[in-house]
Amino acid sequence: GAQADAPSELIPRAVSLFVTLGGLLVFALLIGIVGESIGEKIEDLKTGKSRVFESGHTLMLNWNDKSIAVIQQIALANESEGGGVMVVLSNLEKEEMEERLENAINAKENPLDLMG
């Protein structure tokens, strides 16, 4: 049976339907915005476009064909202090620099040794 509190007229029911659908639409929109924002932050972290929250780190500006040798020397210099953190600021993509580092570490001749 019909409830005593339920609106029996067509207009109040239509208004209730539109308010409910509007609320669902607003909720879906908010979820989409939040999800997109989180996705952008994760992408920024993956590509290296985030703040550096380290102190006492070594900053290397740009990347070129001498960068691997410089990284080797800095790792050797930091070995006596138990290691260190190095940050590279470059126009090159983070994935490209990581690939070059990995290739240097896994090289058959003169592999890069990061001392730890």
N, C-alpha and C positions, 0 to 999 in steps of 0.2 A: 503494500500500500504506500500511499504518498505520506511523507512526513508533514507534520503540522507546520514546521518552520521553513520548509522548502518553498521558494517563490513559485507561485502558480501562474504568474503572468509571463508572457513571452519576452517582453522587454527586459525585465530583471535577469532572466535566464541568459539572454543574449549578451547583456553587459557582463555577467559573470564569466561567460565563455571567452569574451574578448579580453577581459582582465587576466584570466588564466593563461590564455595564449600569449598575451603581451609579456607576462611575467616569465614564461618559458623562453620566449625570444630574447629577453634581456639577459636571462641567466646563461643561455647558450652563447650570446655575444661576449659576456664577461669571461666565460670559460675559454673561448677562442682567443681573446686578447691576452689573457694570462698565459695560455699555452704558447702563443707566438712569442711573447716576451721571454719566457723561459728558454725556448728554442734558440732565440737570438743570443742569449747569454752563453748557452752551451757552445754554440758555434764560435763565438768570440774566444772562449777558452780554448777550443780546439785549434784555432788559427793563431793563437798567441797574442790576441789583441785585448789583453787585460792588464791590470795594474800588477806591479811586482811588489809583493809584500815581504821582501827580504831586506836584511841590512848586512852591511859588510860584504856585499857581492861585488864581482868584477863586471864592468860593463864594456862590451866590445861593440864598437860602432861599425856597422856595415859588414858585409860578408864578401870575401873575394877568394882567389885561389891560394892565398897565404893563411887563411883563417884556421885551417886544421893545424898548421904548425904553431900558430899563436896559441890555440887552445891547448896543445900538447905542452907548451912551455908554461902556461899559466897553471895547468894541472900539476906539473912538476914543482913549480914554486909554492903551490898551496899544500903539497904533500906533507911538508914538515908541520903544518898547522892542523893536520887531520882532514884536509880537503877544503872545499869551498864551493860557492855558488857562482855560476857565470850566467850573465844575461846578454843576449845578442839583440841589438836594435838594427834592423835591416829592412830594406824594401823587398827582399826575397821572402817567399812564403815559408812559414814555419815547417810545413811538411817537406819542402825541398831541402832546407837546412838539416832537418832530422835525417833525411835519406842520405845526404852527403856524410853526416857524422857516422851513421850506421855503416855505410860502405867503408869509411876510413877505419872504423873499429874492427870490421871483419876482413880487412885486406890481408892477402897472403904475405905480401912484402911490407915490412915496416908498419904493422897495424898501430892504430892510435891507442895509446894506453892512457886512460883517464885516472889512473892511480887509485882505483877504488870503485 
